[in-house]
Amino acid sequence: MKSKTETVIIGSMNLGEADKLVTFFSLERGKLRGVAKNARKSFRRFGAGLELFTHTRLHLYEKEHQELIRIESADIISQHFEMTGDLDRMAAGSVILELVKEIAPEGERNVHAFQLLAHILHLLNEGVDPMFLLRIFEIRFLSLLGFQPRLDKCLSCGCAAERQMVFFGLKGGVLCPDCLVSSGEDQIHLSPGAIGFYYHALRMDLAKVTRLKPSADIMRELDRAFSSHTLHILGKRLKSVGFLKAITCH
């Protein structure tokens, strides 16, 4: 069966002497994997359409009971040349792609998640602050996939988060100081300002989200909280985060 789908390329690796194994996040069918035969030799059929971050339309051929889809050709919709020429933007973009690869379920349509990914990559290419965009993407993408943490109320007593709270990745939410039992571990504090920013970022029209101007402290708080949150979702740390931290520390 032949089909075509609008996609963002989120993974690509060489296979054999001339083929490519490609992971893509599609508008119609979510995350999928396919093989592009002779992709490294056929510029006419593929060009740069299988490069990471590329927004492209893939032409596919599928057989029943076949694990991998065959990618017949690619038509580029847009590429992100400015982003791929900047180390900070590339590093943040790599975390975004790895997050999609690791968390998005195979073959499940999620139009809003696809639109979010395409829009954030566009803004990254346009020069919007990469760490800000990574935070926005984490907040909205995890919510769309059912992993939204509970930050507005204490998980134990239910009081409103109107003072500094402590985030627990294992529980996926916050506890107030009154309900906190110290475990001796390093605590992740979230201020009312960070929690307020989180809900603004989650609910605001995506086209207007760049109007938000969080402080450096708020960004640091949410970075720690979401690092813990994704660790407990996946059971491991994202490999690309280490590279991003090495880049941003210089």
C-alpha positions as CSV (number, residue, x, y, z in Angstrom):
1,M,0.0,0.0,0.0
2,K,1.3,3.4,-1.0
3,S,0.8,6.5,1.1
4,K,2.4,9.9,1.9
5,T,2.7,11.7,5.2
6,E,3.9,15.1,6.5
7,T,6.8,14.4,9.0
8,V,9.7,15.8,11.0
9,I,12.8,13.6,10.8
10,I,13.8,12.8,14.4
11,G,16.4,10.0,13.8
12,S,18.6,8.9,10.9
13,M,21.4,6.3,10.7
14,N,23.3,4.5,8.0
15,L,22.2,1.0,7.3
16,G,24.4,-1.3,5.2
17,E,26.3,0.2,2.3
18,A,23.7,2.6,0.9
19,D,20.5,2.5,3.0
20,K,19.2,4.7,5.8
21,L,17.1,3.7,8.8
22,V,14.9,6.7,9.6
23,T,12.7,7.6,12.5
24,F,10.1,10.2,11.9
25,F,7.2,11.9,13.7
26,S,4.3,12.2,11.4
27,L,1.1,14.4,11.4
28,E,-1.2,11.5,10.5
29,R,0.4,8.5,12.3
30,G,2.7,9.7,15.1
31,K,6.2,8.1,15.5
32,L,7.2,5.6,12.8
33,R,10.4,3.9,11.5
34,G,11.3,3.1,7.9
35,V,14.1,2.1,5.6
36,A,15.1,4.3,2.6
37,K,16.8,2.0,0.1
38,N,19.9,3.5,-1.6
39,A,19.2,6.9,0.2
40,R,22.9,7.7,0.3
41,K,23.3,7.3,-3.4
42,S,20.0,8.6,-4.8
43,F,20.0,12.4,-4.4
44,R,17.1,12.7,-6.9
45,R,14.7,10.8,-4.7
46,F,15.8,12.0,-1.3
47,G,18.1,14.9,-1.4
48,A,18.5,16.3,2.1
49,G,14.9,15.2,3.0
50,L,16.1,12.6,5.5
51,E,18.3,14.9,7.5
52,L,17.5,15.5,11.2
53,F,15.1,18.3,12.0
54,T,13.8,18.5,8.4
55,H,10.1,19.1,7.9
56,T,9.4,16.8,4.9
57,R,6.7,14.9,3.1
58,L,7.6,11.2,2.9
59,H,6.2,8.8,0.2
60,L,5.8,5.4,1.7
61,Y,5.2,1.8,0.7
62,E,4.0,-0.7,3.2
63,K,3.3,-4.5,3.2
64,E,1.2,-6.3,5.8
65,H,3.2,-7.9,8.6
66,Q,6.3,-6.0,7.6
67,E,8.0,-4.3,10.6
68,L,9.7,-1.4,8.8
69,I,8.0,0.8,6.3
70,R,9.8,1.4,3.0
71,I,10.5,5.1,2.3
72,E,10.3,5.7,-1.5
73,S,11.1,9.4,-1.7
74,A,11.1,12.7,0.2
75,D,9.8,16.2,-0.6
76,I,11.3,18.9,1.6
77,I,8.7,21.3,3.1
78,S,11.2,23.3,5.1
79,Q,14.7,23.0,6.5
80,H,16.4,24.7,9.4
81,F,19.7,25.9,8.1
82,E,20.1,28.7,10.7
83,M,19.5,26.3,13.6
84,T,21.9,23.6,12.4
85,G,24.7,26.2,12.1
86,D,24.5,27.2,15.7
87,L,25.8,24.9,18.5
88,D,23.4,26.2,21.2
89,R,20.3,25.7,19.0
90,M,21.5,22.4,17.7
91,A,22.0,21.1,21.3
92,A,18.6,22.2,22.4
93,G,17.0,20.8,19.3
94,S,18.8,17.5,19.9
95,V,17.2,17.2,23.3
96,I,13.8,17.9,21.8
97,L,14.2,15.2,19.2
98,E,15.4,12.7,21.7
99,L,12.4,13.5,23.9
100,V,10.1,12.7,21.1
101,K,11.9,9.5,20.1
102,E,11.9,8.2,23.7
103,I,8.5,9.2,24.9
104,A,6.1,9.3,21.9
105,P,4.4,5.9,21.4
106,E,4.8,4.0,18.1
107,G,2.1,4.7,15.5
108,E,-0.2,6.8,17.6
109,R,-1.6,9.9,15.9
110,N,-1.2,13.1,17.9
111,V,-1.8,16.2,15.7
112,H,-1.2,18.7,18.5
113,A,2.1,17.1,19.4
114,F,3.2,17.2,15.7
115,Q,2.2,20.9,15.3
116,L,4.0,21.7,18.6
117,L,7.2,20.1,17.3
118,A,7.1,21.7,13.9
119,H,6.4,25.2,15.5
120,I,9.1,25.0,18.1
121,L,11.7,23.9,15.5
122,H,10.6,26.9,13.4
123,L,11.1,29.3,16.3
124,L,14.5,27.7,17.1
125,N,15.5,28.4,13.5
126,E,14.3,32.0,13.8
127,G,16.6,32.6,16.7
128,V,14.3,32.5,19.8
129,D,16.2,31.6,23.0
130,P,16.9,27.8,22.8
131,M,16.6,27.1,26.5
132,F,13.3,28.9,26.7
133,L,11.9,26.9,23.7
134,L,13.2,23.6,25.2
135,R,11.3,24.5,28.4
136,I,8.1,25.3,26.5
137,F,8.4,22.1,24.5
138,E,8.9,19.9,27.6
139,I,5.9,21.5,29.3
140,R,3.5,21.2,26.5
141,F,4.7,17.9,24.9
142,L,4.7,15.9,28.1
143,S,1.2,17.2,28.9
144,L,-0.1,16.2,25.4
145,L,1.3,12.7,26.0
146,G,-0.4,12.3,29.4
147,F,2.6,13.1,31.6
148,Q,1.6,16.4,33.0
149,P,2.9,16.9,36.6
150,R,0.6,18.3,39.3
151,L,2.1,21.6,40.4
152,D,-0.9,23.7,41.5
153,K,-1.7,21.7,44.7
154,C,0.1,19.7,47.3
155,L,-0.2,16.0,46.5
156,S,-0.8,15.2,50.2
157,C,-3.0,17.8,51.8
158,G,-4.3,19.5,48.6
159,C,-3.4,23.1,49.6
160,A,-2.8,25.6,46.8
161,A,0.8,26.2,45.7
162,E,0.9,29.7,47.0
163,R,4.4,29.4,48.6
164,Q,7.5,27.5,47.8
165,M,6.9,23.8,47.1
166,V,9.1,20.8,46.7
167,F,8.9,18.8,43.5
168,F,9.1,15.0,43.5
169,G,9.7,13.4,40.2
170,L,8.7,9.9,41.5
171,K,5.3,11.2,42.5
172,G,4.9,13.6,39.5
173,G,4.0,16.6,41.6
174,V,4.7,18.9,44.5
175,L,4.4,18.7,48.3
176,C,4.1,21.7,50.6
177,P,6.6,22.3,53.5
178,D,4.0,21.1,56.0
179,C,3.7,17.7,54.4
180,L,7.3,17.2,53.5
181,V,9.2,14.4,55.2
182,S,12.9,14.8,54.6
183,S,14.6,11.9,52.9
184,G,18.0,13.4,53.0
185,E,18.0,13.8,49.2
186,D,18.7,17.1,47.5
187,Q,15.3,18.9,47.2
188,I,14.0,20.5,44.1
189,H,12.2,23.7,45.1
190,L,9.6,25.4,42.9
191,S,8.6,29.0,43.7
192,P,5.1,30.4,43.0
193,G,6.6,32.3,40.1
194,A,7.9,29.1,38.5
195,I,4.6,27.3,39.0
196,G,2.8,30.3,37.6
197,F,5.0,30.4,34.5
198,Y,4.4,26.6,34.0
199,Y,0.7,27.0,33.8
200,H,0.9,30.1,31.6
201,A,3.2,28.2,29.2
202,L,0.9,25.3,29.2
203,R,-2.3,27.2,28.4
204,M,-1.2,30.2,26.3
205,D,-1.8,30.2,22.6
206,L,1.3,28.7,21.1
207,A,1.6,31.6,18.6
208,K,1.8,34.1,21.6
209,V,4.0,32.0,23.9
210,T,7.2,33.9,23.1
211,R,5.7,36.9,25.0
212,L,6.5,35.1,28.3
213,K,9.6,36.4,29.9
214,P,10.7,34.1,32.7
215,S,13.6,35.0,35.0
216,A,16.8,33.0,35.0
217,D,15.9,31.7,38.5
218,I,12.5,30.4,37.2
219,M,14.3,28.7,34.2
220,R,16.8,27.0,36.6
221,E,14.0,25.8,38.9
222,L,12.0,24.3,36.0
223,D,15.1,22.8,34.4
224,R,15.8,20.8,37.6
225,A,12.1,19.8,38.0
226,F,11.8,18.5,34.4
227,S,15.1,16.7,34.5
228,S,13.7,14.8,37.5
229,H,10.3,14.4,35.9
230,T,11.7,12.9,32.6
231,L,14.1,10.7,34.5
232,H,11.2,9.0,36.4
233,I,9.1,8.7,33.2
234,L,11.9,7.1,31.2
235,G,13.9,5.4,33.9
236,K,17.0,7.0,32.4
237,R,18.5,10.3,31.5
238,L,18.4,11.7,28.0
239,K,21.9,11.4,26.4
240,S,21.6,14.7,24.6
241,V,21.2,16.6,27.9
242,G,24.8,16.1,28.8
243,F,25.9,17.7,25.6
244,L,23.5,20.6,26.1
245,K,24.8,21.3,29.6
246,A,28.4,21.1,28.4
247,I,27.6,23.7,25.7
248,T,25.7,26.1,27.9
249,C,28.3,26.0,30.7
250,H,30.8,27.7,28.5
